Amino acid sequence: MKNDLSALDAARLLGVSLPTLYSYVSRGLLASVSKGDSRRKRYPQEEVLRLAARKNDAKRGGQTAVAAMHWGLPVLETRISHILDGRLLYRGCDATALAESATLETAAGLLWDDNATDYFQQDAPALPSGLACASDATPLARAMLAMAMLTPADMPHALESGPALMRLLAAALLQTAPSTLPLHQQLALAWQADPDQTELLRAALVLLADHELNASTFAVRCVASTGASLPAALGAGLAALSGDKHGGGSAAARCMLTQALAAPDARDSIDAFYKTVAPEFAGFGHPLYPLGDPRAAYLLDRLSALSQAYPQLRAILSVCATAGELLDARPNADLALAAMELAFGWPAGAALSVFALARSTGWIAHAAEQAASAALIRPRARYIGRHQRD
């Protein structure tokens, strides 16, 4: 069943809800393959893609752009990263292999210019003075404010600005002073992480450094294409990340784990959660990884190896396994981040801070690549409203 999709992934590719997906099957528009019960049915990938193409009206103008905007074909060329045969590659290097020993700074050098320059030799920048007034804001809000306070003169469109911006982001997210310490160590100090947790933070940052043309990266490239400053482009990425359908996945997954751990019957709690609270199966499935998210697999394997040292971790991993079985879906990176945050007692929202800091690496790479192309991103729209009226 290498080319079969779970119900969740098939629905996401089609842009429909699960009930609509099931109605397609009952109306004969899509075939399904049974795996023993109705919750474990699989859907042939080719048929799903064919139906998606028909839905987008392949014979009408603009269909290519429409399909591309929704888990479809690439709409921009890049040399930075891509997903191939279930693997995430940074300039041809497997991200999970890099996660064994690389730091986020190492990954940045690879993504920015294929390690042609070591950018992280400069001093730490000064924190914008007005940021102290935002002490009660969320970490992500502080990060967006920090980017908004920088002028184009402070941070021009150049990769040399990258280390300063990432150190400013870390300081804003953690409410600390900017530092030249390795970024994973800055997180570890702020959250009092032990050596095992620090290693996991290092690996997670590398695995999340870039992910092809996701929503936040596309937003960054759109803003960069206008000639806006690098801080402005990163601010667009942070704004996109703040949405529940992007950066909010780890918070929803943590909610599911917390409720299941406290419930008399974990299976009933998980079932109720995904039927009522999070029908999108937060923490599970990914349209680009039909066979499972390699980032999640890597982090959860590392967590499993630590489960003897952390009793709470054993219970959390058990809930993860139960949820995956009930949903017939494999975990994604959001679930792994939520499990880490919960098991190690990091502050609520730490997972999103890890995500934001890590992904800023890729955003900087994409902003620089887009600016170098000198091309403005401006797709056309297909009008579907009323035509001319008196």
C-alpha positions as CSV (number, residue, x, y, z in Angstrom):
1,M,0.0,0.0,0.0
2,K,2.9,2.3,-0.7
3,N,0.7,4.6,-2.8
4,D,-2.4,4.5,-0.6
5,L,-3.4,7.4,1.6
6,S,-5.1,7.5,4.9
7,A,-8.6,9.2,5.1
8,L,-7.0,12.3,6.7
9,D,-4.4,12.7,4.0
10,A,-6.8,12.1,1.2
11,A,-9.2,14.6,2.6
12,R,-6.5,17.2,2.9
13,L,-5.3,16.7,-0.7
14,L,-8.9,17.1,-1.9
15,G,-9.5,20.1,0.4
16,V,-12.7,18.5,1.9
17,S,-13.9,17.3,5.3
18,L,-13.9,13.6,6.2
19,P,-17.7,13.3,5.8
20,T,-17.4,14.7,2.3
21,L,-14.6,12.3,1.5
22,Y,-16.8,9.4,2.6
23,S,-19.6,10.7,0.4
24,Y,-17.3,10.6,-2.6
25,V,-16.8,6.9,-2.0
26,S,-20.5,6.2,-1.5
27,R,-21.2,8.1,-4.8
28,G,-18.6,6.1,-6.7
29,L,-16.3,9.1,-7.3
30,L,-13.5,7.5,-5.3
31,A,-12.4,4.0,-4.5
32,S,-11.3,2.8,-1.0
33,V,-9.4,-0.2,0.2
34,S,-10.5,-1.7,3.4
35,K,-8.0,-2.6,6.2
36,G,-10.4,-4.4,8.4
37,D,-12.8,-1.7,9.6
38,S,-14.2,1.6,8.2
39,R,-11.8,3.7,10.2
40,R,-8.8,2.1,8.6
41,K,-9.7,2.4,5.0
42,R,-7.1,3.6,2.5
43,Y,-7.4,5.6,-0.7
44,P,-5.3,5.1,-3.9
45,Q,-3.1,8.1,-4.3
46,E,-3.5,8.3,-8.0
47,E,-7.3,8.3,-7.8
48,V,-7.2,11.0,-5.1
49,L,-5.0,13.2,-7.3
50,R,-7.1,12.6,-10.4
51,L,-10.3,13.6,-8.5
52,A,-8.5,16.7,-7.2
53,A,-7.6,17.6,-10.7
54,R,-11.2,17.1,-11.8
55,K,-12.5,19.2,-8.9
56,N,-10.2,22.0,-10.0
57,D,-11.6,21.9,-13.6
58,A,-8.5,21.0,-15.5
59,K,-9.8,22.4,-18.8
60,R,-10.4,25.9,-17.5
61,G,-7.8,28.6,-17.4
62,G,-5.9,29.1,-14.2
63,Q,-6.3,25.5,-13.0
64,T,-2.6,24.9,-12.7
65,A,-2.3,27.8,-10.2
66,V,-5.3,26.6,-8.3
67,A,-4.0,23.1,-7.9
68,A,-0.5,24.4,-7.0
69,M,-1.9,26.5,-4.2
70,H,-3.4,23.5,-2.4
71,W,-0.9,20.7,-1.8
72,G,-0.2,20.5,-5.5
73,L,2.7,21.1,-7.9
74,P,5.5,23.6,-7.0
75,V,4.7,27.1,-7.9
76,L,8.3,28.4,-7.4
77,E,11.7,27.1,-8.2
78,T,14.1,26.8,-5.3
79,R,17.5,25.3,-4.6
80,I,17.0,25.3,-0.8
81,S,14.9,22.2,0.2
82,H,12.6,19.6,-1.2
83,I,10.6,16.5,-0.2
84,L,11.4,13.4,-2.1
85,D,10.2,9.8,-1.5
86,G,9.3,10.6,2.1
87,R,12.5,12.3,2.9
88,L,13.2,16.0,3.7
89,L,16.3,17.2,2.0
90,Y,18.3,20.4,2.6
91,R,20.2,21.1,-0.6
92,G,20.3,17.4,-1.2
93,C,21.3,16.5,2.4
94,D,18.8,14.4,4.4
95,A,17.5,16.4,7.4
96,T,17.3,13.4,9.7
97,A,21.0,12.6,9.0
98,L,21.9,16.2,9.8
99,A,19.9,16.0,13.0
100,E,22.3,13.4,14.4
101,S,25.0,16.0,15.2
102,A,24.4,19.4,13.4
103,T,23.3,22.6,15.1
104,L,20.8,25.0,13.8
105,E,23.7,27.3,12.9
106,T,25.2,24.5,10.8
107,A,21.8,24.0,9.1
108,A,21.6,27.7,8.4
109,G,24.9,27.7,6.6
110,L,23.8,24.9,4.5
111,L,20.4,26.4,3.6
112,W,21.7,29.9,3.1
113,D,24.6,29.3,0.7
114,D,25.6,25.7,0.9
115,N,28.1,26.3,3.6
116,A,30.1,28.8,1.6
117,T,30.3,31.2,4.5
118,D,30.3,30.9,8.3
119,Y,27.9,33.7,9.3
120,F,27.7,33.2,13.0
121,Q,30.9,34.9,14.0
122,Q,29.4,38.3,14.7
123,D,28.5,39.8,18.1
124,A,25.0,39.6,19.5
125,P,22.8,42.5,18.4
126,A,21.0,44.9,20.7
127,L,17.4,44.2,21.7
128,P,15.0,46.9,20.5
129,S,14.3,49.1,23.6
130,G,10.5,49.1,23.1
131,L,10.3,45.4,23.4
132,A,10.4,45.6,27.2
133,C,6.9,47.0,27.1
134,A,5.6,43.8,25.7
135,S,6.5,41.6,28.7
136,D,3.0,40.3,29.0
137,A,2.6,39.4,25.3
138,T,2.9,35.8,24.0
139,P,6.4,34.7,22.8
140,L,5.2,34.8,19.2
141,A,3.7,38.3,19.6
142,R,7.0,39.5,21.1
143,A,8.9,38.0,18.1
144,M,6.6,39.8,15.7
145,L,7.0,43.1,17.5
146,A,10.7,42.7,17.5
147,M,10.7,42.3,13.7
148,A,8.3,45.3,13.3
149,M,10.7,47.5,15.3
150,L,13.6,47.0,13.0
151,T,14.1,49.4,10.1
152,P,15.4,48.4,6.6
153,A,18.6,50.2,7.6
154,D,19.0,48.0,10.7
155,M,18.8,44.8,8.7
156,P,19.2,45.0,4.9
157,H,18.3,42.3,2.5
158,A,21.5,40.2,3.0
159,L,22.3,36.9,4.6
160,E,24.8,38.7,6.9
161,S,21.7,39.9,8.7
162,G,20.5,36.4,9.3
163,P,22.4,35.5,12.6
164,A,21.4,38.9,14.2
165,L,17.8,38.3,13.3
166,M,17.8,34.8,14.6
167,R,19.4,35.9,17.9
168,L,16.9,38.7,18.2
169,L,14.1,36.2,17.7
170,A,15.5,33.9,20.3
171,A,15.7,36.8,22.8
172,A,12.2,37.9,22.0
173,L,10.7,34.4,22.3
174,L,12.5,33.7,25.6
175,Q,12.5,37.2,27.1
176,T,16.2,37.1,27.5
177,A,19.1,39.2,26.3
178,P,20.5,38.5,22.9
179,S,23.3,36.0,23.1
180,T,26.0,34.3,20.9
181,L,25.5,31.0,22.6
182,P,24.3,28.2,20.2
183,L,20.6,28.7,19.8
184,H,19.6,25.3,21.2
185,Q,21.6,26.1,24.3
186,Q,19.7,29.4,24.7
187,L,16.5,27.4,24.7
188,A,17.9,24.9,27.1
189,L,19.0,27.5,29.6
190,A,15.7,29.3,29.5
191,W,13.8,26.1,30.2
192,Q,16.3,24.5,32.5
193,A,16.7,21.5,30.2
194,D,19.0,18.7,31.1
195,P,21.7,17.3,28.6
196,D,19.2,14.8,27.1
197,Q,16.6,17.5,26.6
198,T,19.2,19.8,25.2
199,E,20.2,17.3,22.6
200,L,16.6,16.8,21.6
201,L,16.2,20.6,21.2
202,R,19.2,20.7,19.0
203,A,17.9,17.9,16.8
204,A,14.3,19.4,16.6
205,L,15.7,22.8,15.5
206,V,17.6,21.2,12.7
207,L,14.6,19.1,11.6
208,L,12.3,22.1,11.5
209,A,14.7,24.5,9.8
210,D,12.9,24.4,6.5
211,H,10.0,22.6,4.8
212,E,9.8,23.5,1.2
213,L,7.0,26.0,0.3
214,N,4.8,25.8,3.3
215,A,2.3,28.6,4.1
216,S,4.6,30.8,6.2
217,T,7.5,30.4,3.7
218,F,5.3,31.4,0.8
219,A,4.2,34.5,2.8
220,V,7.9,35.3,3.4
221,R,8.7,34.9,-0.3
222,C,5.7,37.1,-1.3
223,V,6.8,39.9,1.0
224,A,10.5,39.6,0.0
225,S,9.5,39.7,-3.7
226,T,8.2,43.3,-3.2
227,G,11.6,44.6,-2.1
228,A,10.5,44.8,1.6
229,S,13.2,44.4,4.3
230,L,14.3,41.1,5.7
231,P,12.7,41.8,9.1
232,A,9.4,42.6,7.3
233,A,9.5,39.3,5.4
234,L,10.2,37.4,8.7
235,G,7.3,39.2,10.3
236,A,5.1,37.9,7.6
237,G,6.3,34.4,8.3
238,L,5.6,34.7,12.0
239,A,2.2,36.1,11.3
240,A,1.4,33.1,9.1
241,L,2.8,30.7,11.8
242,S,0.4,32.2,14.4
243,G,-2.6,30.6,12.6
244,D,-4.1,27.5,14.1
245,K,-3.8,25.6,10.9
246,H,0.0,26.1,10.8
247,G,1.8,26.8,14.1
248,G,-1.2,25.9,16.2
249,G,-0.8,22.2,15.6
250,S,1.4,21.5,18.6
251,A,-0.9,23.3,21.0
252,A,-3.9,21.2,19.8
253,A,-1.8,18.0,20.1
254,R,-0.8,18.9,23.6
255,C,-4.5,19.5,24.5
256,M,-5.3,16.0,23.2
257,L,-2.5,14.4,25.2
258,T,-3.4,16.3,28.4
259,Q,-7.0,15.3,28.2
260,A,-6.2,11.7,27.4
261,L,-3.7,11.4,30.3
262,A,-6.3,12.7,32.7
263,A,-9.3,10.7,31.4
264,P,-10.4,7.3,32.9
265,D,-10.3,5.8,29.4
266,A,-7.7,7.3,27.1
267,R,-9.3,5.8,24.0
268,D,-12.7,7.3,24.7
269,S,-11.0,10.7,25.4
270,I,-9.0,10.6,22.1
271,D,-12.0,9.6,20.1
272,A,-14.2,12.4,21.6
273,F,-11.4,14.9,21.1
274,Y,-11.0,14.3,17.4
275,K,-14.8,14.1,16.8
276,T,-15.5,17.4,18.5
277,V,-12.5,19.5,19.3
278,A,-10.0,18.9,16.5
279,P,-11.6,17.2,13.5
280,E,-8.4,17.9,11.5
281,F,-6.6,15.2,13.4
282,A,-4.0,17.6,15.0
283,G,-0.7,15.9,15.5
284,F,-1.3,13.2,12.9
285,G,-1.0,12.8,9.1
286,H,0.7,14.9,6.5
287,P,-0.2,15.1,2.8
288,L,3.5,15.2,1.8
289,Y,4.4,12.1,3.8
290,P,1.9,9.3,3.0
291,L,4.2,6.8,4.8
292,G,4.8,9.1,7.8
293,D,6.6,12.3,8.8
294,P,10.3,11.5,9.1
295,R,10.8,14.4,11.5
296,A,8.2,13.0,13.9
297,A,9.6,9.4,13.6
298,Y,13.1,10.7,14.5
299,L,12.1,12.7,17.5
300,L,9.6,10.1,18.8
301,D,12.3,7.4,18.5
302,R,14.7,9.6,20.6
303,L,11.9,10.1,23.1
304,S,11.2,6.4,23.3
305,A,14.9,5.8,24.2
306,L,14.5,8.2,27.1
307,S,11.3,6.8,28.4
308,Q,12.9,4.9,31.3
309,A,14.2,8.1,32.7
310,Y,10.9,10.0,32.5
311,P,7.9,8.1,33.8
312,Q,5.5,10.7,32.4
313,L,7.0,10.2,29.0
314,R,6.0,6.5,28.9
315,A,2.4,7.5,29.4
316,I,2.6,10.2,26.8
317,L,4.1,7.8,24.2
318,S,1.4,5.3,25.0
319,V,-1.3,7.9,24.3
320,C,0.4,8.8,21.0
321,A,0.4,5.1,19.9
322,T,-3.3,4.7,20.9
323,A,-4.3,7.8,19.0
324,G,-2.4,6.7,15.9
325,E,-4.1,3.4,16.0
326,L,-7.6,4.9,16.4
327,L,-7.1,7.4,13.6
328,D,-5.2,5.1,11.3
329,A,-2.6,7.9,10.8
330,R,1.0,8.4,11.6
331,P,2.3,11.2,13.9
332,N,3.6,14.4,12.5
333,A,6.1,16.9,13.9
334,D,3.5,18.7,15.9
335,L,2.8,15.7,18.0
336,A,6.5,15.1,18.7
337,L,6.9,18.7,19.8
338,A,3.8,18.5,22.0
339,A,5.1,15.3,23.6
340,M,8.5,16.9,24.3
341,E,6.9,20.1,25.8
342,L,4.6,18.1,28.1
343,A,7.0,15.4,29.2
344,F,9.8,17.8,30.2
345,G,7.7,20.4,31.8
346,W,8.6,23.2,29.4
347,P,6.3,26.2,29.5
348,A,3.1,26.0,27.4
349,G,3.9,27.2,24.0
350,A,7.5,26.2,24.1
351,A,6.9,23.9,21.1
352,L,5.8,26.9,19.0
353,S,8.9,28.8,20.0
354,V,11.0,25.9,18.8
355,F,9.1,25.9,15.6
356,A,9.4,29.7,15.0
357,L,13.1,29.9,15.8
358,A,13.9,26.9,13.7
359,R,11.8,27.9,10.7
360,S,13.3,31.4,10.7
361,T,16.4,29.7,9.2
362,G,14.5,28.6,6.1
363,W,12.6,31.9,5.9
364,I,15.9,33.8,5.7
365,A,17.1,31.5,3.0
366,H,13.9,31.8,0.9
367,A,13.8,35.6,1.3
368,A,17.3,35.9,0.0
369,E,16.7,33.6,-2.9
370,Q,13.5,35.4,-3.8
371,A,15.1,38.8,-3.6
372,A,18.0,37.6,-5.8
373,S,15.5,36.5,-8.5
374,A,14.1,40.1,-8.7
375,A,10.8,38.6,-9.6
376,L,7.5,39.9,-8.1
377,I,5.1,37.1,-7.0
378,R,1.8,38.2,-8.3
379,P,-0.6,35.4,-9.3
380,R,-3.8,36.1,-11.2
381,A,-7.2,35.3,-9.7
382,R,-10.1,33.4,-11.4
383,Y,-13.3,35.5,-10.8
384,I,-16.3,33.4,-9.9
385,G,-18.7,36.2,-8.7
386,R,-21.4,38.0,-10.5
387,H,-20.6,39.6,-13.8
388,Q,-21.4,43.1,-14.9
389,R,-24.6,44.5,-13.5
390,D,-26.5,47.8,-13.9
